[in-house]
């Protein structure tokens, strides 16, 4: 009797990322159909071409890219996926652009639970929906265990800059008001306390959010009076203000008592010996605006969910060009410099 050997059918159902998920074969297609397409599908992505063919309205194009390696990938107030969407949307919006289209590239570590990957992709889809943008193309690569930390995400974005809007750090003028949209240090301290297992009476939550709606509103009321905008991420508000001062060759004077810091964030910063002004934010905005329009911009920000705590924290001055000087709560003055290094790595 002849015995014909049977070839076992390949296993198609896995609960974790396999190396074969990145090989371009049947498991790659299964990953797309199981995890990505149910949440991210749209008329551009559904074609599954190697590129997205886009119709763009007339105007100057803004283009940005960023890579997200935050640890832990889930943190109070968000996760790496929605951080990637919101961060890229904000980078476009602070340049005066209306964000339209995003790409998403994933580097996945072998063994990553597919349930966690799906949660991240689902949150990206929801963040994109809330921001009014579309993820139109993407890529997935899988690396072996230990070759990355579970998941890294790259996002790039395209937007169209509003006609007549010209935002730049070099546009600052003496007398401009400096507006901060809310409390500082929330994201960085949420990451730090989560990573180190620190607990406080009140939970510290990231401020991760897309700001394009609020930015659009303030550009509606003061399109030519807003001279510059920045989202103070790595290096915090201190780094952002120093960038504004250095690029414009102007001085910036701020008042410590006007800078809002949540008590739990201040407590964590004091415990860790970190200046809240150096701590990253992911849902805050710094605006330099002509003084005569500052109150109008402030009122508009107060009407937004993400600008209710907006305050004027200082002004642009002719003194000490290229430097940021703060009037402290004790009446003395000190220079707010850039941090010497990365106080808190992998916060975005």
BAVOVEX-530336 format. One record per residue (C-alpha): residue number from 1; residue in one letter; x, y, z. Coordinates in nm, 2 decimals. Last residue first. Layout:
{zake->NUM; marpa->A; xx->X; yy->Y; zz->Z}
...
// end
This chain:
{zake->348; marpa->X; xx->0.66; yy->6.09; zz->2.18}
{zake->347; marpa->X; xx->0.78; yy->6.08; zz->2.53}
{zake->346; marpa->X; xx->1.08; yy->5.86; zz->2.44}
{zake->345; marpa->X; xx->1.34; yy->6.03; zz->2.66}
{zake->344; marpa->X; xx->1.27; yy->6.24; zz->2.96}
{zake->343; marpa->X; xx->1.54; yy->6.49; zz->3.06}
{zake->342; marpa->X; xx->1.68; yy->6.49; zz->2.70}
{zake->341; marpa->X; xx->1.97; yy->6.72; zz->2.72}
{zake->340; marpa->X; xx->2.10; yy->7.06; zz->2.83}
{zake->339; marpa->X; xx->1.74; yy->7.20; zz->2.86}
{zake->338; marpa->X; xx->1.70; yy->7.53; zz->2.67}
{zake->337; marpa->X; xx->1.73; yy->7.84; zz->2.88}
{zake->336; marpa->X; xx->1.48; yy->8.04; zz->3.08}
{zake->335; marpa->X; xx->1.69; yy->8.32; zz->3.22}
{zake->334; marpa->X; xx->1.59; yy->8.44; zz->3.57}
{zake->333; marpa->X; xx->1.43; yy->8.75; zz->3.71}
{zake->332; marpa->X; xx->1.35; yy->8.82; zz->4.08}
{zake->331; marpa->X; xx->1.00; yy->8.92; zz->4.21}
{zake->330; marpa->X; xx->0.95; yy->8.61; zz->4.42}
{zake->329; marpa->X; xx->0.69; yy->8.45; zz->4.18}
{zake->328; marpa->X; xx->0.96; yy->8.48; zz->3.91}
{zake->327; marpa->X; xx->0.98; yy->8.73; zz->3.63}
{zake->326; marpa->X; xx->1.10; yy->8.51; zz->3.34}
{zake->325; marpa->X; xx->1.36; yy->8.60; zz->3.08}
{zake->324; marpa->X; xx->1.37; yy->8.43; zz->2.74}
{zake->323; marpa->X; xx->1.67; yy->8.52; zz->2.52}
{zake->322; marpa->X; xx->1.74; yy->8.59; zz->2.16}
{zake->321; marpa->X; xx->1.75; yy->8.97; zz->2.21}
{zake->320; marpa->X; xx->1.78; yy->9.07; zz->2.58}
{zake->319; marpa->X; xx->1.56; yy->9.38; zz->2.55}
{zake->318; marpa->X; xx->1.35; yy->9.46; zz->2.24}
{zake->317; marpa->X; xx->1.05; yy->9.28; zz->2.39}
{zake->316; marpa->X; xx->0.80; yy->9.02; zz->2.29}
{zake->315; marpa->X; xx->0.53; yy->8.95; zz->2.56}
{zake->314; marpa->X; xx->0.43; yy->8.74; zz->2.85}
{zake->313; marpa->X; xx->0.20; yy->8.46; zz->2.98}
{zake->312; marpa->X; xx->-0.13; yy->8.56; zz->2.82}
{zake->311; marpa->X; xx->-0.37; yy->8.28; zz->2.93}
{zake->310; marpa->X; xx->-0.56; yy->7.99; zz->2.77}
{zake->309; marpa->X; xx->-0.73; yy->7.76; zz->3.01}
{zake->308; marpa->X; xx->-1.04; yy->7.70; zz->2.80}
{zake->307; marpa->X; xx->-0.82; yy->7.64; zz->2.49}
{zake->306; marpa->X; xx->-0.87; yy->7.27; zz->2.42}
{zake->305; marpa->X; xx->-1.25; yy->7.26; zz->2.44}
{zake->304; marpa->X; xx->-1.27; yy->7.58; zz->2.24}
{zake->303; marpa->X; xx->-1.46; yy->7.89; zz->2.35}
{zake->302; marpa->X; xx->-1.16; yy->8.01; zz->2.56}
{zake->301; marpa->X; xx->-0.95; yy->8.01; zz->2.24}
{zake->300; marpa->X; xx->-1.18; yy->8.26; zz->2.08}
{zake->299; marpa->X; xx->-1.17; yy->8.48; zz->2.38}
{zake->298; marpa->X; xx->-0.79; yy->8.47; zz->2.38}
{zake->297; marpa->X; xx->-0.77; yy->8.56; zz->2.01}
{zake->296; marpa->X; xx->-0.99; yy->8.86; zz->2.07}
{zake->295; marpa->X; xx->-0.79; yy->8.96; zz->2.38}
{zake->294; marpa->X; xx->-0.47; yy->8.94; zz->2.18}
{zake->293; marpa->X; xx->-0.57; yy->9.15; zz->1.89}
{zake->292; marpa->X; xx->-0.42; yy->9.48; zz->2.00}
{zake->291; marpa->X; xx->-0.11; yy->9.30; zz->2.13}
{zake->290; marpa->X; xx->-0.02; yy->9.15; zz->1.79}
{zake->289; marpa->X; xx->-0.01; yy->8.77; zz->1.83}
{zake->288; marpa->X; xx->0.25; yy->8.52; zz->1.93}
{zake->287; marpa->X; xx->0.08; yy->8.19; zz->2.00}
{zake->286; marpa->X; xx->0.19; yy->7.89; zz->2.20}
{zake->285; marpa->X; xx->-0.04; yy->7.58; zz->2.17}
{zake->284; marpa->X; xx->-0.10; yy->7.28; zz->2.39}
{zake->283; marpa->X; xx->-0.22; yy->6.92; zz->2.32}
{zake->282; marpa->X; xx->0.10; yy->6.71; zz->2.32}
{zake->281; marpa->X; xx->0.30; yy->6.88; zz->2.60}
{zake->280; marpa->X; xx->0.66; yy->6.80; zz->2.69}
{zake->279; marpa->X; xx->0.83; yy->6.91; zz->3.01}
{zake->278; marpa->X; xx->1.09; yy->7.18; zz->3.02}
{zake->277; marpa->X; xx->0.85; yy->7.45; zz->3.15}
{zake->276; marpa->X; xx->0.75; yy->7.21; zz->3.43}
{zake->275; marpa->X; xx->1.11; yy->7.23; zz->3.56}
{zake->274; marpa->X; xx->1.22; yy->6.88; zz->3.67}
{zake->273; marpa->X; xx->1.36; yy->6.78; zz->4.01}
{zake->272; marpa->X; xx->1.17; yy->6.45; zz->4.02}
{zake->271; marpa->X; xx->0.96; yy->6.53; zz->4.33}
{zake->270; marpa->X; xx->0.92; yy->6.89; zz->4.22}
{zake->269; marpa->X; xx->0.80; yy->6.78; zz->3.88}
{zake->268; marpa->X; xx->0.56; yy->6.53; zz->4.03}
{zake->267; marpa->X; xx->0.41; yy->6.79; zz->4.26}
{zake->266; marpa->X; xx->0.38; yy->7.05; zz->3.98}
{zake->265; marpa->X; xx->0.20; yy->6.79; zz->3.77}
{zake->264; marpa->X; xx->-0.04; yy->6.71; zz->4.06}
{zake->263; marpa->X; xx->-0.10; yy->7.07; zz->4.12}
{zake->262; marpa->X; xx->-0.18; yy->7.14; zz->3.75}
{zake->261; marpa->X; xx->0.05; yy->7.41; zz->3.61}
{zake->260; marpa->X; xx->-0.08; yy->7.74; zz->3.46}
{zake->259; marpa->X; xx->0.18; yy->8.00; zz->3.38}
{zake->258; marpa->X; xx->0.06; yy->8.34; zz->3.49}
{zake->257; marpa->X; xx->0.26; yy->8.34; zz->3.82}
{zake->256; marpa->X; xx->0.59; yy->8.29; zz->3.63}
{zake->255; marpa->X; xx->0.57; yy->8.60; zz->3.42}
{zake->254; marpa->X; xx->0.72; yy->8.60; zz->3.07}
{zake->253; marpa->X; xx->0.96; yy->8.83; zz->2.88}
{zake->252; marpa->X; xx->1.07; yy->8.73; zz->2.53}
{zake->251; marpa->X; xx->1.36; yy->8.90; zz->2.35}
{zake->250; marpa->X; xx->1.38; yy->8.94; zz->1.98}
{zake->249; marpa->X; xx->1.64; yy->8.80; zz->1.73}
{zake->248; marpa->X; xx->1.34; yy->8.64; zz->1.55}
{zake->247; marpa->X; xx->1.48; yy->8.29; zz->1.52}
{zake->246; marpa->X; xx->1.64; yy->8.30; zz->1.87}
{zake->245; marpa->X; xx->1.33; yy->8.43; zz->2.05}
{zake->244; marpa->X; xx->1.08; yy->8.20; zz->1.89}
{zake->243; marpa->X; xx->1.31; yy->7.90; zz->1.94}
{zake->242; marpa->X; xx->1.37; yy->8.00; zz->2.30}
{zake->241; marpa->X; xx->1.00; yy->8.02; zz->2.35}
{zake->240; marpa->X; xx->0.95; yy->7.67; zz->2.21}
{zake->239; marpa->X; xx->1.23; yy->7.52; zz->2.41}
{zake->238; marpa->X; xx->1.10; yy->7.66; zz->2.74}
{zake->237; marpa->X; xx->0.74; yy->7.56; zz->2.66}
{zake->236; marpa->X; xx->0.84; yy->7.20; zz->2.65}
{zake->235; marpa->X; xx->1.17; yy->7.05; zz->2.54}
{zake->234; marpa->X; xx->0.99; yy->6.80; zz->2.33}
{zake->233; marpa->X; xx->0.63; yy->6.92; zz->2.25}
{zake->232; marpa->X; xx->0.55; yy->7.29; zz->2.27}
{zake->231; marpa->X; xx->0.30; yy->7.33; zz->1.98}
{zake->230; marpa->X; xx->0.41; yy->7.64; zz->1.79}
{zake->229; marpa->X; xx->0.24; yy->7.94; zz->1.65}
{zake->228; marpa->X; xx->0.37; yy->8.26; zz->1.49}
{zake->227; marpa->X; xx->0.27; yy->8.61; zz->1.37}
{zake->226; marpa->X; xx->-0.11; yy->8.61; zz->1.45}
{zake->225; marpa->X; xx->-0.23; yy->8.95; zz->1.34}
{zake->224; marpa->X; xx->-0.28; yy->8.86; zz->0.98}
{zake->223; marpa->X; xx->-0.56; yy->8.60; zz->1.02}
{zake->222; marpa->X; xx->-0.71; yy->8.74; zz->1.34}
{zake->221; marpa->X; xx->-1.07; yy->8.61; zz->1.38}
{zake->220; marpa->X; xx->-1.06; yy->8.32; zz->1.13}
{zake->219; marpa->X; xx->-0.70; yy->8.23; zz->1.23}
{zake->218; marpa->X; xx->-0.83; yy->8.19; zz->1.59}
{zake->217; marpa->X; xx->-1.10; yy->7.95; zz->1.47}
{zake->216; marpa->X; xx->-0.87; yy->7.74; zz->1.25}
{zake->215; marpa->X; xx->-0.62; yy->7.70; zz->1.54}
{zake->214; marpa->X; xx->-0.91; yy->7.57; zz->1.76}
{zake->213; marpa->X; xx->-1.01; yy->7.32; zz->1.50}
{zake->212; marpa->X; xx->-0.65; yy->7.22; zz->1.42}
{zake->211; marpa->X; xx->-0.57; yy->7.14; zz->1.79}
{zake->210; marpa->X; xx->-0.56; yy->6.76; zz->1.78}
{zake->209; marpa->X; xx->-0.53; yy->6.63; zz->2.13}
{zake->208; marpa->X; xx->-0.29; yy->6.45; zz->2.38}
{zake->207; marpa->X; xx->-0.32; yy->6.63; zz->2.71}
{zake->206; marpa->X; xx->-0.18; yy->6.33; zz->2.90}
{zake->205; marpa->X; xx->-0.34; yy->6.24; zz->3.23}
{zake->204; marpa->X; xx->-0.19; yy->6.27; zz->3.58}
{zake->203; marpa->X; xx->-0.40; yy->6.08; zz->3.83}
{zake->202; marpa->X; xx->-0.48; yy->6.27; zz->4.15}
{zake->201; marpa->X; xx->-0.35; yy->6.14; zz->4.48}
{zake->200; marpa->X; xx->-0.02; yy->6.05; zz->4.32}
{zake->199; marpa->X; xx->0.12; yy->5.73; zz->4.20}
{zake->198; marpa->X; xx->0.46; yy->5.66; zz->4.04}
{zake->197; marpa->X; xx->0.50; yy->5.34; zz->3.84}
{zake->196; marpa->X; xx->0.81; yy->5.46; zz->3.66}
{zake->195; marpa->X; xx->0.67; yy->5.44; zz->3.31}
{zake->194; marpa->X; xx->0.32; yy->5.57; zz->3.41}
{zake->193; marpa->X; xx->0.47; yy->5.85; zz->3.62}
{zake->192; marpa->X; xx->0.70; yy->5.96; zz->3.34}
{zake->191; marpa->X; xx->0.45; yy->5.93; zz->3.06}
{zake->190; marpa->X; xx->0.18; yy->6.13; zz->3.24}
{zake->189; marpa->X; xx->0.45; yy->6.38; zz->3.35}
{zake->188; marpa->X; xx->0.55; yy->6.44; zz->2.99}
{zake->187; marpa->X; xx->0.19; yy->6.47; zz->2.87}
{zake->186; marpa->X; xx->0.07; yy->6.72; zz->3.14}
{zake->185; marpa->X; xx->0.37; yy->6.94; zz->3.15}
{zake->184; marpa->X; xx->0.20; yy->7.28; zz->3.09}
{zake->183; marpa->X; xx->-0.16; yy->7.39; zz->3.16}
{zake->182; marpa->X; xx->-0.35; yy->7.58; zz->2.89}
{zake->181; marpa->X; xx->-0.35; yy->7.76; zz->2.56}
{zake->180; marpa->X; xx->-0.04; yy->7.97; zz->2.61}
{zake->179; marpa->X; xx->-0.05; yy->8.32; zz->2.47}
{zake->178; marpa->X; xx->0.25; yy->8.55; zz->2.40}
{zake->177; marpa->X; xx->0.15; yy->8.90; zz->2.33}
{zake->176; marpa->X; xx->0.34; yy->9.10; zz->2.06}
{zake->175; marpa->X; xx->0.49; yy->9.42; zz->2.19}
{zake->174; marpa->X; xx->0.80; yy->9.41; zz->1.98}
{zake->173; marpa->X; xx->0.74; yy->9.21; zz->1.67}
{zake->172; marpa->X; xx->0.77; yy->8.84; zz->1.60}
{zake->171; marpa->X; xx->0.77; yy->8.74; zz->1.23}
{zake->170; marpa->X; xx->1.09; yy->8.53; zz->1.23}
{zake->169; marpa->X; xx->0.92; yy->8.25; zz->1.42}
{zake->168; marpa->X; xx->0.70; yy->8.21; zz->1.11}
{zake->167; marpa->X; xx->0.33; yy->8.22; zz->1.01}
{zake->166; marpa->X; xx->0.22; yy->8.37; zz->0.68}
{zake->165; marpa->X; xx->-0.16; yy->8.35; zz->0.63}
{zake->164; marpa->X; xx->-0.29; yy->8.53; zz->0.33}
{zake->163; marpa->X; xx->-0.44; yy->8.22; zz->0.17}
{zake->162; marpa->X; xx->-0.46; yy->7.94; zz->0.42}
{zake->161; marpa->X; xx->-0.19; yy->7.68; zz->0.39}
{zake->160; marpa->X; xx->-0.31; yy->7.34; zz->0.24}
{zake->159; marpa->X; xx->-0.22; yy->7.02; zz->0.43}
{zake->158; marpa->X; xx->-0.02; yy->6.71; zz->0.39}
{zake->157; marpa->X; xx->0.09; yy->6.47; zz->0.66}
{zake->156; marpa->X; xx->0.35; yy->6.21; zz->0.74}
{zake->155; marpa->X; xx->0.32; yy->5.95; zz->1.02}
{zake->154; marpa->X; xx->0.59; yy->5.71; zz->1.14}
{zake->153; marpa->X; xx->0.49; yy->5.45; zz->1.40}
{zake->152; marpa->X; xx->0.71; yy->5.23; zz->1.62}
{zake->151; marpa->X; xx->0.58; yy->4.92; zz->1.79}
{zake->150; marpa->X; xx->0.69; yy->4.65; zz->2.04}
{zake->149; marpa->X; xx->1.02; yy->4.81; zz->2.14}
{zake->148; marpa->X; xx->1.24; yy->4.74; zz->1.83}
{zake->147; marpa->X; xx->1.49; yy->4.47; zz->1.74}
{zake->146; marpa->X; xx->1.43; yy->4.27; zz->2.06}
{zake->145; marpa->X; xx->1.21; yy->4.01; zz->1.90}
{zake->144; marpa->X; xx->1.25; yy->4.01; zz->1.52}
{zake->143; marpa->X; xx->1.13; yy->4.29; zz->1.29}
{zake->142; marpa->X; xx->0.80; yy->4.33; zz->1.11}
{zake->141; marpa->X; xx->0.73; yy->4.61; zz->0.85}
{zake->140; marpa->X; xx->0.40; yy->4.77; zz->0.77}
{zake->139; marpa->X; xx->0.32; yy->5.05; zz->0.52}
{zake->138; marpa->X; xx->0.07; yy->5.32; zz->0.47}
{zake->137; marpa->X; xx->-0.15; yy->5.52; zz->0.25}
{zake->136; marpa->X; xx->-0.46; yy->5.74; zz->0.27}
{zake->135; marpa->X; xx->-0.51; yy->5.81; zz->0.64}
{zake->134; marpa->X; xx->-0.78; yy->6.08; zz->0.61}
{zake->133; marpa->X; xx->-0.82; yy->6.40; zz->0.81}
{zake->132; marpa->X; xx->-1.11; yy->6.57; zz->0.99}
{zake->131; marpa->X; xx->-0.94; yy->6.59; zz->1.33}
{zake->130; marpa->X; xx->-1.22; yy->6.38; zz->1.50}
{zake->129; marpa->X; xx->-1.21; yy->6.12; zz->1.22}
{zake->128; marpa->X; xx->-0.83; yy->6.10; zz->1.24}
{zake->127; marpa->X; xx->-0.84; yy->6.05; zz->1.61}
{zake->126; marpa->X; xx->-1.10; yy->5.77; zz->1.57}
{zake->125; marpa->X; xx->-0.90; yy->5.59; zz->1.30}
{zake->124; marpa->X; xx->-0.58; yy->5.62; zz->1.51}
{zake->123; marpa->X; xx->-0.77; yy->5.48; zz->1.81}
{zake->122; marpa->X; xx->-0.88; yy->5.18; zz->1.61}
{zake->121; marpa->X; xx->-0.52; yy->5.12; zz->1.49}
{zake->120; marpa->X; xx->-0.39; yy->5.13; zz->1.85}
{zake->119; marpa->X; xx->-0.66; yy->4.89; zz->1.98}
{zake->118; marpa->X; xx->-0.59; yy->4.66; zz->1.68}
{zake->117; marpa->X; xx->-0.22; yy->4.65; zz->1.76}
{zake->116; marpa->X; xx->-0.31; yy->4.56; zz->2.12}
{zake->115; marpa->X; xx->-0.53; yy->4.27; zz->2.01}
{zake->114; marpa->X; xx->-0.27; yy->4.16; zz->1.77}
{zake->113; marpa->X; xx->-0.03; yy->4.09; zz->2.06}
{zake->112; marpa->X; xx->0.32; yy->4.20; zz->1.97}
{zake->111; marpa->X; xx->0.53; yy->3.88; zz->1.93}
{zake->110; marpa->X; xx->0.75; yy->3.99; zz->1.65}
{zake->109; marpa->X; xx->0.81; yy->4.37; zz->1.68}
{zake->108; marpa->X; xx->0.61; yy->4.59; zz->1.45}
{zake->107; marpa->X; xx->0.74; yy->4.89; zz->1.25}
{zake->106; marpa->X; xx->0.44; yy->5.07; zz->1.12}
{zake->105; marpa->X; xx->0.41; yy->5.34; zz->0.86}
{zake->104; marpa->X; xx->0.11; yy->5.58; zz->0.85}
{zake->103; marpa->X; xx->0.03; yy->5.84; zz->0.58}
{zake->102; marpa->X; xx->-0.19; yy->6.14; zz->0.64}
{zake->101; marpa->X; xx->-0.42; yy->6.36; zz->0.43}
{zake->100; marpa->X; xx->-0.60; yy->6.69; zz->0.49}
{zake->99; marpa->X; xx->-0.46; yy->6.92; zz->0.75}
{zake->98; marpa->X; xx->-0.56; yy->7.28; zz->0.70}
{zake->97; marpa->X; xx->-0.24; yy->7.48; zz->0.71}
{zake->96; marpa->X; xx->-0.14; yy->7.78; zz->0.92}
{zake->95; marpa->X; xx->0.20; yy->7.64; zz->1.02}
{zake->94; marpa->X; xx->0.06; yy->7.55; zz->1.36}
{zake->93; marpa->X; xx->-0.19; yy->7.33; zz->1.18}
{zake->92; marpa->X; xx->0.06; yy->7.11; zz->1.00}
{zake->91; marpa->X; xx->0.25; yy->7.02; zz->1.31}
{zake->90; marpa->X; xx->-0.08; yy->6.98; zz->1.50}
{zake->89; marpa->X; xx->-0.21; yy->6.72; zz->1.26}
{zake->88; marpa->X; xx->0.12; yy->6.53; zz->1.28}
{zake->87; marpa->X; xx->0.11; yy->6.52; zz->1.66}
{zake->86; marpa->X; xx->-0.26; yy->6.43; zz->1.67}
{zake->85; marpa->X; xx->-0.22; yy->6.13; zz->1.44}
{zake->84; marpa->X; xx->0.09; yy->5.99; zz->1.61}
{zake->83; marpa->X; xx->-0.04; yy->6.05; zz->1.96}
{zake->82; marpa->X; xx->-0.36; yy->5.87; zz->1.86}
{zake->81; marpa->X; xx->-0.15; yy->5.57; zz->1.77}
{zake->80; marpa->X; xx->0.11; yy->5.58; zz->2.05}
{zake->79; marpa->X; xx->-0.16; yy->5.57; zz->2.32}
{zake->78; marpa->X; xx->-0.39; yy->5.81; zz->2.51}
{zake->77; marpa->X; xx->-0.50; yy->5.98; zz->2.83}
{zake->76; marpa->X; xx->-0.31; yy->5.77; zz->3.08}
{zake->75; marpa->X; xx->-0.05; yy->5.58; zz->2.88}
{zake->74; marpa->X; xx->-0.05; yy->5.29; zz->2.63}
{zake->73; marpa->X; xx->0.27; yy->5.27; zz->2.42}
{zake->72; marpa->X; xx->0.48; yy->5.29; zz->2.73}
{zake->71; marpa->X; xx->0.72; yy->5.42; zz->2.60}
{zake->70; marpa->X; xx->0.68; yy->5.66; zz->2.30}
{zake->69; marpa->X; xx->0.85; yy->5.57; zz->1.98}
{zake->68; marpa->X; xx->0.67; yy->5.80; zz->1.73}
{zake->67; marpa->X; xx->0.82; yy->5.91; zz->1.41}
{zake->66; marpa->X; xx->0.74; yy->6.25; zz->1.24}
{zake->65; marpa->X; xx->0.67; yy->6.39; zz->0.90}
{zake->64; marpa->X; xx->0.55; yy->6.72; zz->0.76}
{zake->63; marpa->X; xx->0.42; yy->6.87; zz->0.44}
{zake->62; marpa->X; xx->0.25; yy->7.21; zz->0.39}
{zake->61; marpa->X; xx->0.12; yy->7.28; zz->0.04}
{zake->60; marpa->X; xx->0.07; yy->7.63; zz->-0.08}
{zake->59; marpa->X; xx->-0.27; yy->7.69; zz->-0.24}
{zake->58; marpa->X; xx->-0.52; yy->7.53; zz->-0.48}
{zake->57; marpa->X; xx->-0.72; yy->7.24; zz->-0.36}
{zake->56; marpa->X; xx->-0.55; yy->6.90; zz->-0.37}
{zake->55; marpa->X; xx->-0.69; yy->6.59; zz->-0.54}
{zake->54; marpa->X; xx->-0.49; yy->6.29; zz->-0.43}
{zake->53; marpa->X; xx->-0.36; yy->5.96; zz->-0.58}
{zake->52; marpa->X; xx->-0.24; yy->5.75; zz->-0.29}
{zake->51; marpa->X; xx->0.06; yy->5.53; zz->-0.36}
{zake->50; marpa->X; xx->0.15; yy->5.16; zz->-0.37}
{zake->49; marpa->X; xx->-0.21; yy->5.08; zz->-0.44}
{zake->48; marpa->X; xx->-0.44; yy->4.92; zz->-0.18}
{zake->47; marpa->X; xx->-0.75; yy->5.07; zz->-0.36}
{zake->46; marpa->X; xx->-0.93; yy->5.08; zz->-0.02}
{zake->45; marpa->X; xx->-0.68; yy->5.34; zz->0.10}
{zake->44; marpa->X; xx->-0.81; yy->5.62; zz->-0.13}
{zake->43; marpa->X; xx->-1.19; yy->5.56; zz->-0.09}
{zake->42; marpa->X; xx->-1.16; yy->5.50; zz->0.28}
{zake->41; marpa->X; xx->-1.07; yy->5.21; zz->0.51}
{zake->40; marpa->X; xx->-0.89; yy->5.28; zz->0.84}
{zake->39; marpa->X; xx->-1.08; yy->5.07; zz->1.09}
{zake->38; marpa->X; xx->-1.18; yy->4.75; zz->0.90}
{zake->37; marpa->X; xx->-0.88; yy->4.79; zz->0.67}
{zake->36; marpa->X; xx->-0.61; yy->4.77; zz->0.94}
{zake->35; marpa->X; xx->-0.66; yy->4.48; zz->1.17}
{zake->34; marpa->X; xx->-0.82; yy->4.17; zz->1.00}
{zake->33; marpa->X; xx->-0.79; yy->4.26; zz->0.63}
{zake->32; marpa->X; xx->-0.44; yy->4.41; zz->0.65}
{zake->31; marpa->X; xx->-0.32; yy->4.13; zz->0.87}
{zake->30; marpa->X; xx->-0.46; yy->3.86; zz->0.64}
{zake->29; marpa->X; xx->-0.29; yy->4.02; zz->0.35}
{zake->28; marpa->X; xx->0.04; yy->4.01; zz->0.53}
{zake->27; marpa->X; xx->-0.03; yy->3.65; zz->0.63}
{zake->26; marpa->X; xx->-0.09; yy->3.56; zz->0.26}
{zake->25; marpa->X; xx->0.23; yy->3.70; zz->0.14}
{zake->24; marpa->X; xx->0.41; yy->4.04; zz->0.17}
{zake->23; marpa->X; xx->0.67; yy->3.91; zz->0.42}
{zake->22; marpa->X; xx->0.57; yy->4.14; zz->0.71}
{zake->21; marpa->X; xx->0.31; yy->3.92; zz->0.87}
{zake->20; marpa->X; xx->0.55; yy->3.63; zz->0.82}
{zake->19; marpa->X; xx->0.76; yy->3.75; zz->1.11}
{zake->18; marpa->X; xx->0.46; yy->3.69; zz->1.33}
{zake->17; marpa->X; xx->0.26; yy->3.94; zz->1.52}
{zake->16; marpa->X; xx->0.06; yy->3.78; zz->1.80}
{zake->15; marpa->X; xx->-0.28; yy->3.61; zz->1.83}
{zake->14; marpa->X; xx->-0.24; yy->3.40; zz->1.52}
{zake->13; marpa->X; xx->-0.49; yy->3.25; zz->1.28}
{zake->12; marpa->X; xx->-0.35; yy->3.15; zz->0.94}
{zake->11; marpa->X; xx->-0.17; yy->2.83; zz->1.03}
{zake->10; marpa->X; xx->-0.05; yy->2.67; zz->0.70}
{zake->9; marpa->X; xx->-0.23; yy->2.35; zz->0.60}
{zake->8; marpa->X; xx->-0.02; yy->2.04; zz->0.68}
{zake->7; marpa->X; xx->0.12; yy->1.86; zz->0.37}
{zake->6; marpa->X; xx->0.00; yy->1.50; zz->0.38}
{zake->5; marpa->X; xx->0.23; yy->1.22; zz->0.29}
{zake->4; marpa->X; xx->0.08; yy->0.96; zz->0.04}
{zake->3; marpa->X; xx->0.11; yy->0.61; zz->0.17}
{zake->2; marpa->X; xx->0.13; yy->0.34; zz->-0.10}
{zake->1; marpa->X; xx->0.00; yy->0.00; zz->0.00}
// end
